[in-house]
Amino acid sequence: MSTSQPPRPRAAAPTAADLPFLRRCVELAREALDAGDEPFGSLLVDPAGEVRFADRNRVRDGDATRHPEFEIARWAAAHLSPEARAASTVYTSGEHCPMCAAAHGWVGLGRIVYAASTAQLSAWLAEWGVAAGPVAPLPVQEVAPGVPVAGPAPELTAEIRALHARARGIALPTG
């Protein structure tokens, strides 16, 4: 008897229609960094393209669960029907961590579109000699395999990388 798992689908590429929402997430990530938090920002968007909820990382005061994706899941559970949650899209500057991916799956939110992947962020941190965090850096599909995902967005990679470098005091080469 084989115990191997079927291969998980690869993430799709973000569409041109996704990019304005991802750019807003990057702005929220910058706002978070400017406020002393880690650079992550996220939006919950309904099928009509209306932003229903927006947030940024708020972990600087010691509550490491104050991720915007987790706040979106909490808000959606309290304010949207199961059908509305499933039809919505979460846009985020960085792929969900396992905690946020689990919350997303449990609440029944729809598609996730991210600007930078967990693999990208993990590679940048390793390159800069930053120690691994306390939670394994798993992609969304390892935690919530039924959630459709799209990302990363190559158009935003340099900007996201620069925000994470700045958060850690890393000077990136220019030009």
Phi and psi restraints in degrees (value plus and minus 20) as a CYANA .aco file:
   2 SER   PHI    -105.4   -65.4
   2 SER   PSI     117.0   157.0
   3 THR   PHI    -128.1   -88.1
   3 THR   PSI     -11.9    28.1
   4 SER   PHI     -93.7   -53.7
   4 SER   PSI     126.7   166.7
   5 GLN   PHI    -107.0   -67.0
   5 GLN   PSI     127.7   167.7
   6 PRO   PHI     -85.5   -45.5
   6 PRO   PSI     131.1   171.1
   7 PRO   PHI     -82.7   -42.7
   7 PRO   PSI     120.5   160.5
   8 ARG   PHI    -100.3   -60.3
   8 ARG   PSI     127.0   167.0
   9 PRO   PHI     -85.2   -45.2
   9 PRO   PSI     127.6   167.6
  10 ARG   PHI     -94.9   -54.9
  10 ARG   PSI     133.9   173.9
  11 ALA   PHI     -88.5   -48.5
  11 ALA   PSI     120.2   160.2
  12 ALA   PHI     -95.3   -55.3
  12 ALA   PSI     146.8   186.8
  13 ALA   PHI    -103.5   -63.5
  13 ALA   PSI     122.6   162.6
  14 PRO   PHI     -80.9   -40.9
  14 PRO   PSI     128.6   168.6
  15 THR   PHI    -110.7   -70.7
  15 THR   PSI     149.5   189.5
  16 ALA   PHI     -80.4   -40.4
  16 ALA   PSI     -54.0   -14.0
  17 ALA   PHI     -88.8   -48.8
  17 ALA   PSI     -43.5    -3.5
  18 ASP   PHI     -96.9   -56.9
  18 ASP   PSI     -47.9    -7.9
  19 LEU   PHI     -80.0   -40.0
  19 LEU   PSI     -62.1   -22.1
  20 PRO   PHI     -80.0   -40.0
  20 PRO   PSI     -57.8   -17.8
  21 PHE   PHI     -87.7   -47.7
  21 PHE   PSI     -61.1   -21.1
  22 LEU   PHI     -84.4   -44.4
  22 LEU   PSI     -58.7   -18.7
  23 ARG   PHI     -82.0   -42.0
  23 ARG   PSI     -57.9   -17.9
  24 ARG   PHI     -85.2   -45.2
  24 ARG   PSI     -56.9   -16.9
  25 CYS   PHI     -81.9   -41.9
  25 CYS   PSI     -60.2   -20.2
  26 VAL   PHI     -84.6   -44.6
  26 VAL   PSI     -58.7   -18.7
  27 GLU   PHI     -81.1   -41.1
  27 GLU   PSI     -63.3   -23.3
  28 LEU   PHI     -83.8   -43.8
  28 LEU   PSI     -57.9   -17.9
  29 ALA   PHI     -82.6   -42.6
  29 ALA   PSI     -60.8   -20.8
  30 ARG   PHI     -84.9   -44.9
  30 ARG   PSI     -61.2   -21.2
  31 GLU   PHI     -79.9   -39.9
  31 GLU   PSI     -62.1   -22.1
  32 ALA   PHI     -80.8   -40.8
  32 ALA   PSI     -67.6   -27.6
  33 LEU   PHI     -82.5   -42.5
  33 LEU   PSI     -63.0   -23.0
  34 ASP   PHI     -82.3   -42.3
  34 ASP   PSI     -46.2    -6.2
  35 ALA   PHI    -111.0   -71.0
  35 ALA   PSI     -16.5    23.5
  36 GLY   PHI      72.6   112.6
  36 GLY   PSI     -10.0    30.0
  37 ASP   PHI    -122.2   -82.2
  37 ASP   PSI     152.7   192.7
  38 GLU   PHI     -91.7   -51.7
  38 GLU   PSI     127.5   167.5
  39 PRO   PHI    -101.7   -61.7
  39 PRO   PSI      64.0   104.0
  40 PHE   PHI    -157.5  -117.5
  40 PHE   PSI     119.1   159.1
  41 GLY   PHI    -164.8  -124.8
  41 GLY   PSI     128.4   168.4
  42 SER   PHI    -166.3  -126.3
  42 SER   PSI     135.9   175.9
  43 LEU   PHI    -151.1  -111.1
  43 LEU   PSI     128.9   168.9
  44 LEU   PHI    -131.5   -91.5
  44 LEU   PSI     101.8   141.8
  45 VAL   PHI    -142.5  -102.5
  45 VAL   PSI     111.9   151.9
  46 ASP   PHI    -103.0   -63.0
  46 ASP   PSI     152.5   192.5
  47 PRO   PHI     -81.1   -41.1
  47 PRO   PSI     -41.9    -1.9
  48 ALA   PHI    -103.3   -63.3
  48 ALA   PSI     -22.0    18.0
  49 GLY   PHI      68.3   108.3
  49 GLY   PSI      -9.2    30.8
  50 GLU   PHI    -106.2   -66.2
  50 GLU   PSI     110.5   150.5
  51 VAL   PHI     -95.1   -55.1
  51 VAL   PSI      97.1   137.1
  52 ARG   PHI    -112.1   -72.1
  52 ARG   PSI     -48.0    -8.0
  53 PHE   PHI    -177.1  -137.1
  53 PHE   PSI     119.5   159.5
  54 ALA   PHI    -156.9  -116.9
  54 ALA   PSI     122.9   162.9
  55 ASP   PHI    -177.5  -137.5
  55 ASP   PSI     149.9   189.9
  56 ARG   PHI    -153.7  -113.7
  56 ARG   PSI     149.6   189.6
  57 ASN   PHI     -82.1   -42.1
  57 ASN   PSI     121.0   161.0
  58 ARG   PHI    -159.9  -119.9
  58 ARG   PSI      29.1    69.1
  59 VAL   PHI    -115.3   -75.3
  59 VAL   PSI     -24.6    15.4
  60 ARG   PHI     -81.9   -41.9
  60 ARG   PSI     -43.2    -3.2
  61 ASP   PHI    -108.2   -68.2
  61 ASP   PSI     -12.5    27.5
  62 GLY   PHI      87.6   127.6
  62 GLY   PSI     -30.4     9.6
  63 ASP   PHI    -113.7   -73.7
  63 ASP   PSI      78.8   118.8
  64 ALA   PHI     -91.4   -51.4
  64 ALA   PSI     -22.1    17.9
  65 THR   PHI    -112.5   -72.5
  65 THR   PSI     -18.6    21.4
  66 ARG   PHI    -103.6   -63.6
  66 ARG   PSI      33.1    73.1
  67 HIS   PHI    -105.0   -65.0
  67 HIS   PSI     125.6   165.6
  68 PRO   PHI     -83.6   -43.6
  68 PRO   PSI     -52.4   -12.4
  69 GLU   PHI     -87.4   -47.4
  69 GLU   PSI     -56.0   -16.0
  70 PHE   PHI     -89.4   -49.4
  70 PHE   PSI     -60.6   -20.6
  71 GLU   PHI     -83.9   -43.9
  71 GLU   PSI     -57.8   -17.8
  72 ILE   PHI     -81.1   -41.1
  72 ILE   PSI     -64.6   -24.6
  73 ALA   PHI     -81.1   -41.1
  73 ALA   PSI     -63.7   -23.7
  74 ARG   PHI     -82.9   -42.9
  74 ARG   PSI     -66.6   -26.6
  75 TRP   PHI     -82.6   -42.6
  75 TRP   PSI     -66.1   -26.1
  76 ALA   PHI     -81.9   -41.9
  76 ALA   PSI     -60.9   -20.9
  77 ALA   PHI     -82.1   -42.1
  77 ALA   PSI     -54.0   -14.0
  78 ALA   PHI    -104.5   -64.5
  78 ALA   PSI     -43.5    -3.5
  79 HIS   PHI    -141.3  -101.3
  79 HIS   PSI     -33.4     6.6
  80 LEU   PHI    -142.1  -102.1
  80 LEU   PSI     128.9   168.9
  81 SER   PHI     -90.0   -50.0
  81 SER   PSI     141.5   181.5
  82 PRO   PHI     -76.4   -36.4
  82 PRO   PSI     -56.9   -16.9
  83 GLU   PHI     -87.5   -47.5
  83 GLU   PSI     -61.2   -21.2
  84 ALA   PHI     -86.6   -46.6
  84 ALA   PSI     -58.5   -18.5
  85 ARG   PHI     -82.7   -42.7
  85 ARG   PSI     -66.1   -26.1
  86 ALA   PHI     -84.6   -44.6
  86 ALA   PSI     -48.7    -8.7
  87 ALA   PHI    -107.1   -67.1
  87 ALA   PSI     -28.9    11.1
  88 SER   PHI    -106.1   -66.1
  88 SER   PSI     142.5   182.5
  89 THR   PHI    -140.5  -100.5
  89 THR   PSI     116.9   156.9
  90 VAL   PHI    -122.1   -82.1
  90 VAL   PSI     101.6   141.6
  91 TYR   PHI    -122.7   -82.7
  91 TYR   PSI     120.4   160.4
  92 THR   PHI    -171.4  -131.4
  92 THR   PSI     129.1   169.1
  93 SER   PHI     -88.8   -48.8
  93 SER   PSI     -50.0   -10.0
  94 GLY   PHI    -155.4  -115.4
  94 GLY   PSI     123.1   163.1
  95 GLU   PHI     -72.6   -32.6
  95 GLU   PSI     122.2   162.2
  96 HIS   PHI     -74.2   -34.2
  96 HIS   PSI     121.1   161.1
  97 CYS   PHI     -95.1   -55.1
  97 CYS   PSI     150.4   190.4
  98 PRO   PHI     -77.6   -37.6
  98 PRO   PSI     -58.5   -18.5
  99 MET   PHI     -80.7   -40.7
  99 MET   PSI     -66.9   -26.9
 100 CYS   PHI     -92.0   -52.0
 100 CYS   PSI     -56.6   -16.6
 101 ALA   PHI     -83.1   -43.1
 101 ALA   PSI     -60.4   -20.4
 102 ALA   PHI     -84.9   -44.9
 102 ALA   PSI     -64.9   -24.9
 103 ALA   PHI     -80.3   -40.3
 103 ALA   PSI     -62.7   -22.7
 104 HIS   PHI     -78.0   -38.0
 104 HIS   PSI     -68.8   -28.8
 105 GLY   PHI     -84.8   -44.8
 105 GLY   PSI     -65.1   -25.1
 106 TRP   PHI     -84.4   -44.4
 106 TRP   PSI     -55.6   -15.6
 107 VAL   PHI    -100.1   -60.1
 107 VAL   PSI     -38.1     1.9
 108 GLY   PHI      62.7   102.7
 108 GLY   PSI      11.6    51.6
 109 LEU   PHI     -92.1   -52.1
 109 LEU   PSI     140.4   180.4
 110 GLY   PHI    -105.8   -65.8
 110 GLY   PSI    -160.7  -120.7
 111 ARG   PHI     -78.5   -38.5
 111 ARG   PSI     126.5   166.5
 112 ILE   PHI    -134.8   -94.8
 112 ILE   PSI     112.8   152.8
 113 VAL   PHI    -144.9  -104.9
 113 VAL   PSI     103.5   143.5
 114 TYR   PHI    -142.7  -102.7
 114 TYR   PSI     129.8   169.8
 115 ALA   PHI    -100.2   -60.2
 115 ALA   PSI     -61.2   -21.2
 116 ALA   PHI    -147.7  -107.7
 116 ALA   PSI     123.6   163.6
 117 SER   PHI    -110.1   -70.1
 117 SER   PSI     142.9   182.9
 118 THR   PHI     -78.0   -38.0
 118 THR   PSI     -61.7   -21.7
 119 ALA   PHI     -82.0   -42.0
 119 ALA   PSI     -61.6   -21.6
 120 GLN   PHI     -82.9   -42.9
 120 GLN   PSI     -70.8   -30.8
 121 LEU   PHI     -80.6   -40.6
 121 LEU   PSI     -62.9   -22.9
 122 SER   PHI     -80.6   -40.6
 122 SER   PSI     -61.2   -21.2
 123 ALA   PHI     -85.8   -45.8
 123 ALA   PSI     -62.3   -22.3
 124 TRP   PHI     -82.6   -42.6
 124 TRP   PSI     -65.4   -25.4
 125 LEU   PHI     -82.7   -42.7
 125 LEU   PSI     -61.8   -21.8
 126 ALA   PHI     -83.3   -43.3
 126 ALA   PSI     -62.5   -22.5
 127 GLU   PHI     -78.9   -38.9
 127 GLU   PSI     -56.3   -16.3
 128 TRP   PHI    -109.8   -69.8
 128 TRP   PSI     -18.2    21.8
 129 GLY   PHI      54.3    94.3
 129 GLY   PSI       4.1    44.1
 130 VAL   PHI    -104.3   -64.3
 130 VAL   PSI     109.3   149.3
 131 ALA   PHI     -83.3   -43.3
 131 ALA   PSI     128.3   168.3
 132 ALA   PHI     -84.0   -44.0
 132 ALA   PSI     129.8   169.8
 133 GLY   PHI     -97.7   -57.7
 133 GLY   PSI    -198.9  -158.9
 134 PRO   PHI     -99.4   -59.4
 134 PRO   PSI     -27.9    12.1
 135 VAL   PHI    -141.0  -101.0
 135 VAL   PSI     118.2   158.2
 136 ALA   PHI     -79.7   -39.7
 136 ALA   PSI     115.7   155.7
 137 PRO   PHI    -102.2   -62.2
 137 PRO   PSI      59.3    99.3
 138 LEU   PHI    -114.3   -74.3
 138 LEU   PSI     124.1   164.1
 139 PRO   PHI     -90.1   -50.1
 139 PRO   PSI     136.1   176.1
 140 VAL   PHI     -69.8   -29.8
 140 VAL   PSI     -65.0   -25.0
 141 GLN   PHI     -87.4   -47.4
 141 GLN   PSI     -35.6     4.4
 142 GLU   PHI     -98.2   -58.2
 142 GLU   PSI     -48.0    -8.0
 143 VAL   PHI    -116.8   -76.8
 143 VAL   PSI     -63.5   -23.5
 144 ALA   PHI    -149.7  -109.7
 144 ALA   PSI      57.0    97.0
 145 PRO   PHI     -83.3   -43.3
 145 PRO   PSI     -37.4     2.6
 146 GLY   PHI    -108.3   -68.3
 146 GLY   PSI     -23.2    16.8
 147 VAL   PHI    -107.6   -67.6
 147 VAL   PSI     103.6   143.6
 148 PRO   PHI     -91.2   -51.2
 148 PRO   PSI     117.9   157.9
 149 VAL   PHI    -149.9  -109.9
 149 VAL   PSI     133.4   173.4
 150 ALA   PHI    -158.4  -118.4
 150 ALA   PSI     116.2   156.2
 151 GLY   PHI     127.3   167.3
 151 GLY   PSI     148.2   188.2
 152 PRO   PHI     -99.9   -59.9
 152 PRO   PSI     155.4   195.4
 153 ALA   PHI    -126.9   -86.9
 153 ALA   PSI      81.8   121.8
 154 PRO   PHI     -75.8   -35.8
 154 PRO   PSI     -47.9    -7.9
 155 GLU   PHI     -82.8   -42.8
 155 GLU   PSI     -41.2    -1.2
 156 LEU   PHI    -132.3   -92.3
 156 LEU   PSI     -20.8    19.2
 157 THR   PHI     -76.9   -36.9
 157 THR   PSI     -69.7   -29.7
 158 ALA   PHI     -81.8   -41.8
 158 ALA   PSI     -60.0   -20.0
 159 GLU   PHI     -87.7   -47.7
 159 GLU   PSI     -63.1   -23.1
 160 ILE   PHI     -84.8   -44.8
 160 ILE   PSI     -64.9   -24.9
 161 ARG   PHI     -78.7   -38.7
 161 ARG   PSI     -62.9   -22.9
 162 ALA   PHI     -83.3   -43.3
 162 ALA   PSI     -59.1   -19.1
 163 LEU   PHI     -83.6   -43.6
 163 LEU   PSI     -63.4   -23.4
 164 HIS   PHI     -89.3   -49.3
 164 HIS   PSI     -54.6   -14.6
 165 ALA   PHI     -84.1   -44.1
 165 ALA   PSI     -67.6   -27.6
 166 ARG   PHI     -79.7   -39.7
 166 ARG   PSI     -58.0   -18.0
 167 ALA   PHI     -81.6   -41.6
 167 ALA   PSI     -46.6    -6.6
 168 ARG   PHI    -128.2   -88.2
 168 ARG   PSI     -10.9    29.1
 169 GLY   PHI      52.7    92.7
 169 GLY   PSI       5.2    45.2
 170 ILE   PHI    -114.0   -74.0
 170 ILE   PSI     106.9   146.9
 171 ALA   PHI    -110.8   -70.8
 171 ALA   PSI      96.5   136.5
 172 LEU   PHI    -107.5   -67.5
 172 LEU   PSI     127.1   167.1
 173 PRO   PHI     -82.0   -42.0
 173 PRO   PSI     125.2   165.2
 174 THR   PHI    -121.0   -81.0
 174 THR   PSI     135.8   175.8
